[in-house]
């Protein structure tokens, strides 16, 4: 309880009182490190709870999702299509190019992508966009649409390296593979519940670690700017002082970014600007007054 009250006290002082930062310059670095980690953990916990609530609200849709998945998998492979592997290449028994439509159950909006898979064993990867498909299968490669690069390509020699020569894939073979999933559908609910618990327990701790590391790296540069400002204002602060003060100055930044995330709103750079403005005020108001001892 004492630690919680201390965290609340440091949070409020760091958020509202520039003069408090003079005391921070005499505290151990570990004090500020623990504070920042706990603050990030609490922020991540709030976001984890929000995500968990969203998952909980979606659980009634799980049975329908499972049934829809079974329907899609049972219908997605065409009756007439047979794929054959020879020398790590694919051949078909259909007229090419051959297209498999996106199942209507998936609910993909109409656009440039019309097909789930296009099969053309003589395809040139340069023509990927012309097929209007998420996947393109040739006898040399398989390509998948990628929003950032256009597409990603995987050579069939790697994809089929463990597939015996002469292997065929018909609808009956595909259905046999799909049937292997049946025993695992019963674990969907337990997996969801485990995920909910994870979001509210371990997830905040892991996120806080990575968040802490990232912010400590960024503070190296931001603190340098603030240190230059301190020198221009003739403040008796060394770089270490400014860096440690900046760790507490992140309070306002984390508070704003957490609040915006909770309400699903975004304002570019507002957290950074708030941090820089607040720390500029903090540095400007530093004096050589007597300091308190923080542990």
Number of C-alpha atoms within 10 A of each C-alpha: 6 7 8 10 10 12 17 13 12 17 18 13 16 23 18 13 10 20 17 18 24 22 15 26 22 15 17 13 17 11 13 21 16 13 18 25 20 19 22 25 23 16 20 23 21 19 20 22 18 17 16 20 13 12 16 14 10 11 15 10 10 13 13 11 13 14 12 14 13 16 13 16 15 15 12 16 18 14 10 9 14 16 17 16 18 16 13 20 19 22 17 18 10 13 10 13 15 15 20 16 14 18 15 9 11 10 8 11 9 7 7 11 17 18 17 17 20 25 24 21 19 13 19 12 18 7 10 19 15 10 21 19 23 19 21 29 23 21 21 17 20 18 21 18 18 11 8 7 7 10 16 14 15 13 15 18 15 11 13 16 11 9 14 12 14 12 11 15 14 16 18 11 12 15 15 11 11 13 12 9 10 10 8 8 12 10 9 14 13 10 11 17 15 11 15 20 15 14 23 19 16 13 18 22 19 13 17 21 14 13 16 21 11 11 13 18 10 11 18 15 12 18 22 15 15 22 22 15 15 21 14 9 13 10 17 11 17 13 17 15 19 27 22 24 25 27 22 24 27 25 25 22 20 19 15 18 18 19 15 14 13 15 9 8 9 11 9 7 11 13 19 17 12 18 22 21 11 21 24 18 12 23 24 16 14 18 12 9 9 8 15 13 11 12 11
